[in-house]
């Protein structure tokens, strides 16, 4: 952990607590509304999110450092993924999705012919200039 990370995290969390205090004091004033109370309850959640995001960031950094340290072992990343995802379902069963409808090419072309534009020769109307 770097000291700059901890200082930034402390400033961010302290800022969210200060904003929560400010919104709570606005709520308690004569012109305060319940919207201010909602913000007062919301700002600490942002502070908790900063802490959560920092912990996730450090976890990803540690995984990257471990992968770089074991770069000479080609099975390291496979083993790390196997340890992480071994108990999880990673593919969909064949019975889960319905069967796809199948049609032949001629039926597909018939269903998708353009409806606008020139009319076919057998449907020409009298007075048509193409005769």
SEKETOR-507279 format. One record per atom (N, C-alpha, C, O): residue number from 1; residue in three letters; atom name; z, y, x. Coordinates in nm, 4 decimals, decimal comma, padded with zeros to 6 digits. Atoms other than C-alpha are relative to their C-alpha. Example, Ala and Ser with C-alpha at 12.3 -4.5 7.8 and 13.67 -1.06 7.14 Angstrom:
% residues 2
   k   r  a       up    north     east
   1 ALA  N  00,0000 -00,1190  00,0890
   1 ALA CA  00,7800 -00,4500  01,2300
   1 ALA  C  00,0000  00,1200  00,0900
   1 ALA  O  00,0665  00,1181  00,1936
   2 SER  N -00,0060 -00,1190 -00,0820
   2 SER CA  00,7140 -00,1060  01,3670
   2 SER  C  00,0730  00,1090 -00,0770
   2 SER  O  00,0899  00,2198 -00,0261
% end
This chain:
% residues 131
   k   r  a       up    north     east
   1 UNK  N  00,0000 -00,1189  00,0844
   1 UNK CA  00,0000  00,0000  00,0000
   1 UNK  C  00,0000  00,1240  00,0881
   1 UNK  O  00,0760  00,1356  00,1842
   2 UNK  N  00,0045 -00,1256 -00,0728
   2 UNK CA -00,0896  00,3383  00,1254
   2 UNK  C  00,0932  00,1003 -00,0666
   2 UNK  O  00,1154  00,0970 -00,1877
   3 UNK  N -00,0900 -00,1027  00,0529
   3 UNK CA  00,1467  00,6293  00,0872
   3 UNK  C -00,0759  00,0948 -00,0911
   3 UNK  O -00,0202  00,1440 -00,1893
   4 UNK  N  00,0781 -00,0900  00,0852
   4 UNK CA -00,1342  00,8407 -00,0578
   4 UNK  C -00,0205 -00,0588 -00,1393
   4 UNK  O -00,0231  00,0148 -00,2379
   5 UNK  N  00,0120  00,0637  00,1310
   5 UNK CA -00,1814  00,5845 -00,3365
   5 UNK  C  00,1271  00,0193 -00,0818
   5 UNK  O  00,1218  00,0535 -00,1999
   6 UNK  N -00,1282 -00,0112  00,0701
   6 UNK CA  00,1862  00,5928 -00,4249
   6 UNK  C  00,0250  00,1447 -00,0420
   6 UNK  O  00,0737  00,1695 -00,1523
   7 UNK  N -00,0193 -00,1415  00,0343
   7 UNK CA  00,1978  00,9738 -00,4147
   7 UNK  C -00,0887  00,0384 -00,1178
   7 UNK  O -00,0426  00,1048 -00,2106
   8 UNK  N  00,0902 -00,0299  00,1106
   8 UNK CA -00,1086  01,0009 -00,6405
   8 UNK  C  00,0495 -00,0640 -00,1288
   8 UNK  O  00,0473 -00,0004 -00,2342
   9 UNK  N -00,0503  00,0684  00,1189
   9 UNK CA  00,0359  00,7435 -00,8814
   9 UNK  C  00,1238  00,0702 -00,0545
   9 UNK  O  00,1379  00,0854 -00,1758
  10 UNK  N -00,1210 -00,0702  00,0444
  10 UNK CA  00,3705  00,9266 -00,8920
  10 UNK  C -00,0354  00,1333 -00,0654
  10 UNK  O  00,0238  00,1699 -00,1669
  11 UNK  N  00,0421 -00,1278  00,0587
  11 UNK CA  00,1970  01,2606 -00,9592
  11 UNK  C -00,0641 -00,0229 -00,1362
  11 UNK  O -00,0381  00,0524 -00,2301
  12 UNK  N  00,0669  00,0286  00,1276
  12 UNK CA -00,0170  01,1068 -01,2350
  12 UNK  C  00,1007 -00,0378 -00,1076
  12 UNK  O  00,0919  00,0112 -00,2202
  13 UNK  N -00,1009  00,0411  00,0988
  13 UNK CA  00,2798  00,9420 -01,4086
  13 UNK  C  00,0911  00,1177 -00,0339
  13 UNK  O  00,1257  00,1374 -00,1504
  14 UNK  N -00,0843 -00,1175  00,0271
  14 UNK CA  00,4938  01,2548 -01,3700
  14 UNK  C -00,0758  00,1000 -00,0872
  14 UNK  O -00,0164  00,1641 -00,1739
  15 UNK  N  00,0806 -00,0892  00,0833
  15 UNK CA  00,2058  01,4578 -01,5179
  15 UNK  C -00,0042 -00,0453 -00,1448
  15 UNK  O  00,0051  00,0372 -00,2357
  16 UNK  N  00,0027  00,0490  00,1376
  16 UNK CA  00,1853  01,2339 -01,8229
  16 UNK  C  00,1361  00,0177 -00,0670
  16 UNK  O  00,1429  00,0470 -00,1864
  17 UNK  N -00,1336 -00,0216  00,0573
  17 UNK CA  00,5623  01,2557 -01,8722
  17 UNK  C  00,0199  00,1478 -00,0320
  17 UNK  O  00,0775  00,1815 -00,1355
  18 UNK  N -00,0113 -00,1437  00,0260
  18 UNK CA  00,5462  01,6361 -01,8419
  18 UNK  C -00,0812  00,0398 -00,1236
  18 UNK  O -00,0353  00,1206 -00,2044
  19 UNK  N  00,0812 -00,0298  00,1179
  19 UNK CA  00,2644  01,6499 -02,0983
  19 UNK  C  00,0646 -00,0550 -00,1270
  19 UNK  O  00,0550  00,0072 -00,2328
  20 UNK  N -00,0714  00,0539  00,1160
  20 UNK CA  00,4655  01,4259 -02,3321
  20 UNK  C  00,1162  00,0923 -00,0379
  20 UNK  O  00,1393  00,1182 -00,1560
  21 UNK  N -00,1105 -00,0922  00,0259
  21 UNK CA  00,7647  01,6596 -02,2961
  21 UNK  C -00,0504  00,1284 -00,0651
  21 UNK  O  00,0111  00,1794 -00,1587
  22 UNK  N  00,0585 -00,1218  00,0557
  22 UNK CA  00,5446  01,9614 -02,3672
  22 UNK  C -00,0413 -00,0212 -00,1451
  22 UNK  O -00,0150  00,0642 -00,2298
  23 UNK  N  00,0419  00,0265  00,1374
  23 UNK CA  00,3971  01,8009 -02,6793
  23 UNK  C  00,1210 -00,0214 -00,0914
  23 UNK  O  00,1175  00,0168 -00,2084
  24 UNK  N -00,1205  00,0178  00,0807
  24 UNK CA  00,7447  01,7016 -02,7994
  24 UNK  C  00,0651  00,1344 -00,0296
  24 UNK  O  00,1136  00,1567 -00,1405
  25 UNK  N -00,0562 -00,1335  00,0248
  25 UNK CA  00,8676  02,0594 -02,7556
  25 UNK  C -00,0879  00,0781 -00,0976
  25 UNK  O -00,0355  00,1560 -00,1772
  26 UNK  N  00,0887 -00,0635  00,0977
  26 UNK CA  00,5601  02,1825 -02,9472
  26 UNK  C  00,0275 -00,0549 -00,1398
  26 UNK  O  00,0260  00,0203 -00,2372
  27 UNK  N -00,0302  00,0600  00,1295
  27 UNK CA  00,6431  01,9364 -03,2269
  27 UNK  C  00,1285  00,0570 -00,0583
  27 UNK  O  00,1379  00,0803 -00,1788
  28 UNK  N -00,1295 -00,0492  00,0471
  28 UNK CA  01,0001  02,0650 -03,2460
  28 UNK  C -00,0010  00,1492 -00,0286
  28 UNK  O  00,0931  00,2003 -00,0892
  29 UNK  N  00,0073 -00,1431  00,0283
  29 UNK CA  00,8877  02,4286 -03,2606
  29 UNK  C -00,0389  00,0217 -00,1461
  29 UNK  O -00,0710 -00,0733 -00,2176
  30 UNK  N  00,0295 -00,0319  00,1397
  30 UNK CA  00,8225  02,6055 -03,5889
  30 UNK  C -00,1432 -00,0277 -00,0383
  30 UNK  O -00,1706 -00,0576 -00,1546
  31 UNK  N  00,1410  00,0215  00,0321
  31 UNK CA  00,4464  02,5653 -03,5660
  31 UNK  C -00,0481 -00,1404  00,0375
  31 UNK  O -00,1683 -00,1669  00,0355
  32 UNK  N  00,0379  00,1349 -00,0415
  32 UNK CA  00,4514  02,2015 -03,4536
  32 UNK  C -00,0432 -00,0862 -00,1172
  32 UNK  O  00,0017 -00,0673 -00,2303
  33 UNK  N  00,0488  00,0918  00,1023
  33 UNK CA  00,2718  01,9289 -03,6443
  33 UNK  C  00,0231 -00,1433  00,0460
  33 UNK  O  00,0651 -00,1684  00,1590
  34 UNK  N -00,0149  00,1401 -00,0364
  34 UNK CA  00,2813  01,5526 -03,6521
  34 UNK  C -00,1049 -00,0424  00,1039
  34 UNK  O -00,0879 -00,1440  00,1712
  35 UNK  N  00,0978  00,0275 -00,1043
  35 UNK CA -00,0274  01,5591 -03,4314
  35 UNK  C  00,0649  00,0182  00,1376
  35 UNK  O  00,0379 -00,0587  00,2298
  36 UNK  N -00,0709 -00,0196 -00,1262
  36 UNK CA  00,1937  01,6984 -03,1542
  36 UNK  C  00,0938 -00,1174  00,0288
  36 UNK  O  00,1082 -00,1594  00,1436
  37 UNK  N -00,0867  00,1165 -00,0187
  37 UNK CA  00,4377  01,4121 -03,2114
  37 UNK  C -00,0821 -00,1210  00,0448
  37 UNK  O -00,0389 -00,1976  00,1309
  38 UNK  N  00,0869  00,1106 -00,0410
  38 UNK CA  00,1508  01,1640 -03,1841
  38 UNK  C -00,0395  00,0110  00,1458
  38 UNK  O -00,0398 -00,0881  00,2188
  39 UNK  N  00,0330 -00,0197 -00,1407
  39 UNK CA  00,0447  01,3174 -02,8548
  39 UNK  C  00,1214 -00,0247  00,0894
  39 UNK  O  00,1080 -00,0792  00,1989
  40 UNK  N -00,1215  00,0216 -00,0788
  40 UNK CA  00,4051  01,3108 -02,7330
  40 UNK  C  00,0256 -00,1491  00,0212
  40 UNK  O  00,0778 -00,1893  00,1252
  41 UNK  N -00,0167  00,1450 -00,0151
  41 UNK CA  00,4109  00,9354 -02,7948
  41 UNK  C -00,1166 -00,0621  00,0772
  41 UNK  O -00,1022 -00,1699  00,1349
  42 UNK  N  00,1188  00,0533 -00,0646
  42 UNK CA  00,0614  00,8868 -02,6516
  42 UNK  C  00,0009  00,0210  00,1519
  42 UNK  O -00,0450 -00,0659  00,2260
  43 UNK  N  00,0049 -00,0296 -00,1430
  43 UNK CA  00,1079  01,0494 -02,3104
  43 UNK  C  00,0730 -00,1021  00,0872
  43 UNK  O  00,0210 -00,1369  00,1932
  44 UNK  N -00,0626  00,1046 -00,0838
  44 UNK CA  00,3611  00,7930 -02,1781
  44 UNK  C -00,0847 -00,1277  00,0091
  44 UNK  O -00,0800 -00,1989  00,1094
  45 UNK  N  00,0884  00,1168 -00,0067
  45 UNK CA  00,1109  00,5203 -02,2677
  45 UNK  C -00,1079  00,0200  00,1054
  45 UNK  O -00,1476 -00,0749  00,1731
  46 UNK  N  00,0956 -00,0286 -00,1065
  46 UNK CA -00,1402  00,6925 -02,0419
  46 UNK  C  00,0635 -00,0224  00,1373
  46 UNK  O -00,0013 -00,0732  00,2288
  47 UNK  N -00,0705  00,0241 -00,1255
  47 UNK CA  00,1209  00,6841 -01,7655
  47 UNK  C  00,0121 -00,1485  00,0305
  47 UNK  O -00,0042 -00,1903  00,1451
  48 UNK  N -00,0054  00,1448 -00,0198
  48 UNK CA  00,1670  00,3106 -01,8182
  48 UNK  C -00,1378 -00,0558  00,0364
  48 UNK  O -00,1491 -00,1498  00,1150
  49 UNK  N  00,1346  00,0438 -00,0358
  49 UNK CA -00,2088  00,2699 -01,8037
  49 UNK  C -00,0306  00,0296  00,1463
  49 UNK  O -00,0936 -00,0518  00,2139
  50 UNK  N  00,0198 -00,0302 -00,1426
  50 UNK CA -00,2156  00,4446 -01,4653
  50 UNK  C  00,0646 -00,1069  00,0872
  50 UNK  O  00,0053 -00,1509  00,1856
  51 UNK  N -00,0699  00,1028 -00,0772
  51 UNK CA  00,0391  00,1934 -01,3360
  51 UNK  C -00,0750 -00,1323 -00,0076
  51 UNK  O -00,0940 -00,1995  00,0937
  52 UNK  N  00,0749  00,1251  00,0177
  52 UNK CA -00,1536 -00,1014 -01,4828
  52 UNK  C -00,1303  00,0032  00,0796
  52 UNK  O -00,1637 -00,0939  00,1477
  53 UNK  N  00,1283 -00,0117 -00,0707
  53 UNK CA -00,4853  00,0234 -01,3404
  53 UNK  C  00,0214 -00,0074  00,1511
  53 UNK  O -00,0583 -00,0691  00,2217
  54 UNK  N -00,0278  00,0048 -00,1438
  54 UNK CA -00,3300  00,0729 -00,9955
  54 UNK  C  00,0307 -00,1433  00,0439
  54 UNK  O -00,0162 -00,1883  00,1485
  55 UNK  N -00,0327  00,1387 -00,0357
  55 UNK CA -00,1878 -00,2801 -00,9963
  55 UNK  C -00,1254 -00,0872  00,0014
  55 UNK  O -00,1415 -00,1704  00,0906
  56 UNK  N  00,1246  00,0763  00,0033
  56 UNK CA -00,5276 -00,4253 -01,0973
  56 UNK  C -00,0874  00,0343  00,1202
  56 UNK  O -00,1473 -00,0539  00,1818
  57 UNK  N  00,0780 -00,0444 -00,1152
  57 UNK CA -00,6997 -00,2183 -00,8293
  57 UNK  C  00,0516 -00,0670  00,1273
  57 UNK  O -00,0279 -00,1150  00,2082
  58 UNK  N -00,0574  00,0621 -00,1191
  58 UNK CA -00,4618 -00,3512 -00,5646
  58 UNK  C -00,0253 -00,1509  00,0008
  58 UNK  O -00,0471 -00,2091  00,1071
  59 UNK  N  00,0298  00,1425  00,0072
  59 UNK CA -00,5141 -00,7085 -00,6886
  59 UNK  C -00,1443 -00,0267  00,0433
  59 UNK  O -00,1696 -00,1201  00,1193
  60 UNK  N  00,1400  00,0174 -00,0390
  60 UNK CA -00,8925 -00,6716 -00,6539
  60 UNK  C -00,0197  00,0285  00,1488
  60 UNK  O -00,0964 -00,0409  00,2156
  61 UNK  N  00,0085 -00,0304 -00,1434
  61 UNK CA -00,8527 -00,5124 -00,3102
  61 UNK  C  00,0527 -00,1171  00,0830
  61 UNK  O -00,0079 -00,1531  00,1840
  62 UNK  N -00,0557  00,1131 -00,0740
  62 UNK CA -00,6329 -00,8022 -00,1942
  62 UNK  C -00,0926 -00,1206 -00,0056
  62 UNK  O -00,1055 -00,1933  00,0929
  63 UNK  N  00,0961  00,1100  00,0089
  63 UNK CA -00,8867 -01,0550 -00,3235
  63 UNK  C -00,1196  00,0243  00,0916
  63 UNK  O -00,1697 -00,0690  00,1544
  64 UNK  N  00,1129 -00,0320 -00,0866
  64 UNK CA -01,1649 -00,8741 -00,1375
  64 UNK  C  00,0382 -00,0183  00,1474
  64 UNK  O -00,0407 -00,0707  00,2259
  65 UNK  N -00,0460  00,0164 -00,1391
  65 UNK CA -00,9620 -00,8663  00,1858
  65 UNK  C  00,0124 -00,1479  00,0346
  65 UNK  O -00,0235 -00,1895  00,1447
  66 UNK  N -00,0115  00,1450 -00,0246
  66 UNK CA -00,8867 -01,2393  00,1498
  66 UNK  C -00,1378 -00,0630  00,0163
  66 UNK  O -00,1558 -00,1520  00,0994
  67 UNK  N  00,1362  00,0542 -00,0121
  67 UNK CA -01,2580 -01,3109  00,0995
  67 UNK  C -00,0617  00,0397  00,1337
  67 UNK  O -00,1315 -00,0401  00,1963
  68 UNK  N  00,0537 -00,0430 -00,1294
  68 UNK CA -01,3478 -01,1050  00,4064
  68 UNK  C  00,0656 -00,0755  00,1156
  68 UNK  O -00,0006 -00,1078  00,2143
  69 UNK  N -00,0700  00,0729 -00,1059
  69 UNK CA -01,0832 -01,2815  00,6160
  69 UNK  C -00,0467 -00,1449  00,0090
  69 UNK  O -00,0416 -00,2054  00,1161
  70 UNK  N  00,0460  00,1384  00,0015
  70 UNK CA -01,2217 -01,6206  00,5110
  70 UNK  C -00,1516 -00,0078 -00,0104
  70 UNK  O -00,2048 -00,1010 -00,0707
  71 UNK  N  00,1458 -00,0047  00,0088
  71 UNK CA -01,5888 -01,5271  00,5498
  71 UNK  C -00,0658 -00,1177  00,0709
  71 UNK  O -00,1775 -00,1559  00,0360
  72 UNK  N  00,0583  00,1133 -00,0717
  72 UNK CA -01,6456 -01,8159  00,7911
  72 UNK  C  00,0106 -00,1292 -00,0807
  72 UNK  O -00,0573 -00,2266 -00,0480
  73 UNK  N -00,0135  00,1176  00,0864
  73 UNK CA -01,5396 -02,0666  00,5211
  73 UNK  C -00,0873  00,0201 -00,1236
  73 UNK  O -00,0505  00,0988 -00,2109
  74 UNK  N  00,0911 -00,0237  00,1124
  74 UNK CA -01,8323 -02,0910  00,2742
  74 UNK  C  00,0553 -00,0468 -00,1341
  74 UNK  O  00,0074 -00,0028 -00,2386
  75 UNK  N -00,0556  00,0500  00,1259
  75 UNK CA -01,6226 -02,2751  00,0148
  75 UNK  C  00,1182  00,0812 -00,0498
  75 UNK  O  00,1751  00,0480 -00,1538
  76 UNK  N -00,1192 -00,0758  00,0383
  76 UNK CA -01,3464 -02,0124 -00,0024
  76 UNK  C -00,0160  00,0638 -00,1372
  76 UNK  O  00,0727  00,0512 -00,2215
  77 UNK  N  00,0193 -00,0668  00,1283
  77 UNK CA -01,4942 -01,8131 -00,2919
  77 UNK  C -00,0108 -00,1003 -00,1134
  77 UNK  O  00,0391 -00,0753 -00,2231
  78 UNK  N  00,0093  00,1038  00,1026
  78 UNK CA -01,5785 -02,1303 -00,4830
  78 UNK  C  00,1386 -00,0528 -00,0347
  78 UNK  O  00,1714 -00,0692 -00,1522
  79 UNK  N -00,1347  00,0519  00,0239
  79 UNK CA -01,2239 -02,2618 -00,4400
  79 UNK  C  00,0874  00,1029 -00,0706
  79 UNK  O  00,1694  00,0670 -00,1550
  80 UNK  N -00,0777 -00,1047  00,0669
  80 UNK CA -01,0758 -01,9260 -00,5434
  80 UNK  C -00,0388  00,0097 -00,1472
  80 UNK  O  00,0482  00,0229 -00,2333
  81 UNK  N  00,0436 -00,0029  00,1401
  81 UNK CA -01,2885 -01,9198 -00,8605
  81 UNK  C  00,0438 -00,1252 -00,0745
  81 UNK  O  00,0820 -00,1174 -00,1913
  82 UNK  N -00,0431  00,1242  00,0645
  82 UNK CA -01,2065 -02,2832 -00,9342
  82 UNK  C  00,1489  00,0064 -00,0331
  82 UNK  O  00,1907 -00,0401 -00,1391
  83 UNK  N -00,1432 -00,0122  00,0277
  83 UNK CA -00,8349 -02,2081 -00,9060
  83 UNK  C  00,0259  00,0980 -00,1144
  83 UNK  O  00,1196  00,0803 -00,1923
  84 UNK  N -00,0196 -00,1010  00,1040
  84 UNK CA -00,8732 -01,9057 -01,1336
  84 UNK  C -00,0503 -00,0475 -00,1358
  84 UNK  O  00,0141 -00,0215 -00,2374
  85 UNK  N  00,0645  00,0335  00,1270
  85 UNK CA -01,1013 -02,0554 -01,4001
  85 UNK  C  00,0081 -00,1475 -00,0372
  85 UNK  O -00,0534 -00,1884 -00,1357
  86 UNK  N -00,0018  00,1441  00,0249
  86 UNK CA -01,0188 -02,4268 -01,3882
  86 UNK  C  00,0493 -00,0343 -00,1403
  86 UNK  O -00,0066 -00,1233 -00,2043
  87 UNK  N -00,0568  00,0347  00,1307
  87 UNK CA -00,8124 -02,4294 -01,7071
  87 UNK  C -00,0689  00,0721 -00,1152
  87 UNK  O -00,0372  00,0456 -00,2312
  88 UNK  N  00,0683 -00,0752  00,1056
  88 UNK CA -01,0423 -02,1926 -01,8995
  88 UNK  C -00,1315 -00,0667 -00,0383
  88 UNK  O -00,1952 -00,1342  00,0426
  89 UNK  N  00,1291  00,0483  00,0458
  89 UNK CA -01,3411 -02,2870 -02,1079
  89 UNK  C -00,1054  00,0988  00,0483
  89 UNK  O -00,0973  00,2178  00,0180
  90 UNK  N  00,1013 -00,0895 -00,0549
  90 UNK CA -01,6460 -02,1467 -01,9303
  90 UNK  C -00,1397 -00,0280 -00,0539
  90 UNK  O -00,2357  00,0366 -00,0119
  91 UNK  N  00,1302  00,0213  00,0599
  91 UNK CA -01,9292 -02,2918 -02,1371
  91 UNK  C  00,0188 -00,0282 -00,1484
  91 UNK  O  00,1248 -00,0731 -00,1919
  92 UNK  N -00,0039  00,0168  00,1442
  92 UNK CA -02,0106 -02,3097 -02,5058
  92 UNK  C -00,0458 -00,1418 -00,0338
  92 UNK  O -00,1450 -00,1907  00,0202
  93 UNK  N  00,0404  00,1334  00,0434
  93 UNK CA -02,0236 -02,6494 -02,6725
  93 UNK  C -00,1329  00,0074 -00,0738
  93 UNK  O -00,1639  00,1080 -00,1374
  94 UNK  N  00,1305  00,0035  00,0657
  94 UNK CA -02,3650 -02,7522 -02,8032
  94 UNK  C  00,0129  00,0038 -00,1521
  94 UNK  O -00,0784  00,0503 -00,2204
  95 UNK  N -00,0188  00,0025  00,1456
  95 UNK CA -02,2221 -02,7989 -03,1543
  95 UNK  C  00,0430  00,1345 -00,0563
  95 UNK  O  00,0415  00,1526 -00,1780
  96 UNK  N -00,0537 -00,1275  00,0471
  96 UNK CA -02,0873 -02,4431 -03,1737
  96 UNK  C -00,1067  00,0875 -00,0655
  96 UNK  O -00,0827  00,1457 -00,1713
  97 UNK  N  00,1064 -00,0858  00,0512
  97 UNK CA -02,4174 -02,2602 -03,2287
  97 UNK  C -00,0935 -00,0790 -00,0908
  97 UNK  O -00,1145 -00,1984 -00,0689
  98 UNK  N  00,0955  00,0719  00,0864
  98 UNK CA -02,6625 -02,3465 -03,5066
  98 UNK  C -00,1307 -00,0251  00,0745
  98 UNK  O -00,1612  00,0406  00,1740
  99 UNK  N  00,1290  00,0305 -00,0606
  99 UNK CA -02,9984 -02,4986 -03,4221
  99 UNK  C -00,0963  00,1149 -00,0230
  99 UNK  O -00,0926  00,1816 -00,1264
 100 UNK  N  00,1011 -00,1046  00,0134
 100 UNK CA -03,2816 -02,2573 -03,3607
 100 UNK  C -00,1147 -00,0508 -00,0861
 100 UNK  O -00,1569 -00,1656 -00,0727
 101 UNK  N  00,1169  00,0433  00,0770
 101 UNK CA -03,5632 -02,2665 -03,6116
 101 UNK  C -00,1227 -00,0046  00,0906
 101 UNK  O -00,1388  00,0789  00,1796
 102 UNK  N  00,1209  00,0128 -00,0800
 102 UNK CA -03,8922 -02,3819 -03,4647
 102 UNK  C -00,1205  00,0104 -00,0917
 102 UNK  O -00,1240 -00,0510 -00,1983
 103 UNK  N  00,1260 -00,0100  00,0716
 103 UNK CA -04,2370 -02,2837 -03,5861
 103 UNK  C -00,1126 -00,0097  00,1006
 103 UNK  O -00,0954  00,0196  00,2189
 104 UNK  N  00,1128  00,0132 -00,0917
 104 UNK CA -04,5785 -02,3484 -03,4429
 104 UNK  C -00,0665  00,1365  00,0216
 104 UNK  O -00,0339  00,2336 -00,0467
 105 UNK  N  00,0617 -00,1260 -00,0404
 105 UNK CA -04,7985 -02,0795 -03,2868
 105 UNK  C -00,0808  00,0609 -00,1131
 105 UNK  O -00,0762  00,1823 -00,1331
 106 UNK  N  00,0826 -00,0535  00,1086
 106 UNK CA -05,0361 -02,0465 -03,5831
 106 UNK  C  00,0856  00,0637 -00,1087
 106 UNK  O  00,0513  00,1702 -00,1601
 107 UNK  N -00,0901 -00,0570  00,1012
 107 UNK CA -04,7509 -01,9892 -03,8280
 107 UNK  C  00,0618  00,1296  00,0505
 107 UNK  O  00,0749  00,2257 -00,0253
 108 UNK  N -00,0568 -00,1215 -00,0572
 108 UNK CA -04,5946 -01,7347 -03,5944
 108 UNK  C -00,1013  00,1134 -00,0039
 108 UNK  O -00,0676  00,2256 -00,0420
 109 UNK  N  00,1032 -00,1035  00,0011
 109 UNK CA -04,9234 -01,5463 -03,5600
 109 UNK  C -00,0298  00,0479 -00,1409
 109 UNK  O -00,0545  00,1667 -00,1618
 110 UNK  N  00,0243 -00,0379  00,1387
 110 UNK CA -04,9755 -01,5504 -03,9358
 110 UNK  C  00,1109  00,0907 -00,0528
 110 UNK  O  00,0841  00,1859 -00,1260
 111 UNK  N -00,1129 -00,0828  00,0445
 111 UNK CA -04,6285 -01,4064 -03,9962
 111 UNK  C  00,0023  00,1363  00,0674
 111 UNK  O  00,0577  00,2313  00,0121
 112 UNK  N -00,0096 -00,1235 -00,0772
 112 UNK CA -04,6755 -01,1354 -03,7338
 112 UNK  C -00,1324  00,0733  00,0164
 112 UNK  O -00,1484  00,1486  00,1125
 113 UNK  N  00,1250 -00,0749 -00,0076
 113 UNK CA -05,0274 -01,0068 -03,7998
 113 UNK  C  00,0243  00,1428 -00,0450
 113 UNK  O  00,1044  00,1663 -00,1355
 114 UNK  N -00,0187 -00,1394  00,0409
 114 UNK CA -05,0521 -00,6294 -03,8244
 114 UNK  C -00,0501  00,0215 -00,1420
 114 UNK  O -00,1535 -00,0338 -00,1796
 115 UNK  N  00,0354 -00,0253  00,1388
 115 UNK CA -05,0674 -00,5047 -04,1836
 115 UNK  C -00,0798  00,1291 -00,0145
 115 UNK  O -00,1444  00,1491 -00,1174
 116 UNK  N  00,0695 -00,1279  00,0065
 116 UNK CA -05,2143 -00,1613 -04,1068
 116 UNK  C -00,1317 -00,0078  00,0760
 116 UNK  O -00,1606 -00,1066  00,1435
 117 UNK  N  00,1225 -00,0062 -00,0785
 117 UNK CA -05,5455 -00,0597 -03,9641
 117 UNK  C -00,1194 -00,0443 -00,0817
 117 UNK  O -00,1222 -00,0288 -00,2038
 118 UNK  N  00,1236  00,0413  00,0664
 118 UNK CA -05,8862 -00,2001 -04,0443
 118 UNK  C  00,0245 -00,1174 -00,0927
 118 UNK  O  00,1063 -00,2056 -00,0665
 119 UNK  N -00,0065  00,1124  00,0928
 119 UNK CA -05,9283 -00,4273 -04,3372
 119 UNK  C -00,0987 -00,1056  00,0464
 119 UNK  O -00,1943 -00,0766  00,1184
 120 UNK  N  00,0909  00,1075 -00,0379
 120 UNK CA -06,0933 -00,7612 -04,2951
 120 UNK  C -00,1314  00,0150 -00,0750
 120 UNK  O -00,1354  00,0827 -00,1777
 121 UNK  N  00,1352 -00,0169  00,0548
 121 UNK CA -06,4671 -00,7904 -04,3768
 121 UNK  C -00,0108 -00,0510 -00,1426
 121 UNK  O -00,0894  00,0021 -00,2210
 122 UNK  N  00,0133  00,0560  00,1338
 122 UNK CA -06,4131 -01,0000 -04,6887
 122 UNK  C  00,0682  00,0855 -00,1067
 122 UNK  O  00,0522  00,0567 -00,2253
 123 UNK  N -00,0679 -00,0836  00,0985
 123 UNK CA -06,2031 -00,7289 -04,8579
 123 UNK  C -00,0600  00,1399 -00,0035
 123 UNK  O  00,0052  00,2325 -00,0517
 124 UNK  N  00,0626 -00,1324  00,0009
 124 UNK CA -06,4481 -00,4379 -04,8127
 124 UNK  C -00,0218  00,0475 -00,1431
 124 UNK  O -00,0627 -00,0288 -00,2306
 125 UNK  N  00,0180 -00,0580  00,1325
 125 UNK CA -06,4600 -00,2074 -05,1089
 125 UNK  C -00,1380  00,0632 -00,0071
 125 UNK  O -00,1958  00,0986  00,0957
 126 UNK  N  00,1297 -00,0664  00,0128
 126 UNK CA -06,7818 -00,0632 -05,2520
 126 UNK  C  00,0117  00,1436  00,0459
 126 UNK  O  00,1144  00,2084  00,0258
 127 UNK  N  00,0013 -00,1364 -00,0496
 127 UNK CA -06,8750  00,2650 -05,0959
 127 UNK  C  00,0565  00,0112  00,1393
 127 UNK  O  00,0676  00,1218  00,1923
 128 UNK  N -00,0537 -00,0020 -00,1355
 128 UNK CA -06,7284  00,1661 -04,7600
 128 UNK  C -00,1139  00,0286  00,0973
 128 UNK  O -00,2232 -00,0253  00,0801
 129 UNK  N  00,1064 -00,0414 -00,0914
 129 UNK CA -06,9271  00,3173 -04,4722
 129 UNK  C -00,0336 -00,1071  00,1020
 129 UNK  O -00,1310 -00,0916  00,1756
 130 UNK  N  00,0262  00,1058 -00,0987
 130 UNK CA -06,9106 -00,0030 -04,2642
 130 UNK  C -00,1041 -00,0998 -00,0475
 130 UNK  O -00,1299 -00,1959  00,0249
 131 UNK  N  00,0938  00,0986  00,0520
 131 UNK CA -07,1701 -00,1856 -04,4800
 131 UNK  C -00,1354  00,0161  00,0578
 131 UNK  O -00,2263 -00,0597  00,0240
% end
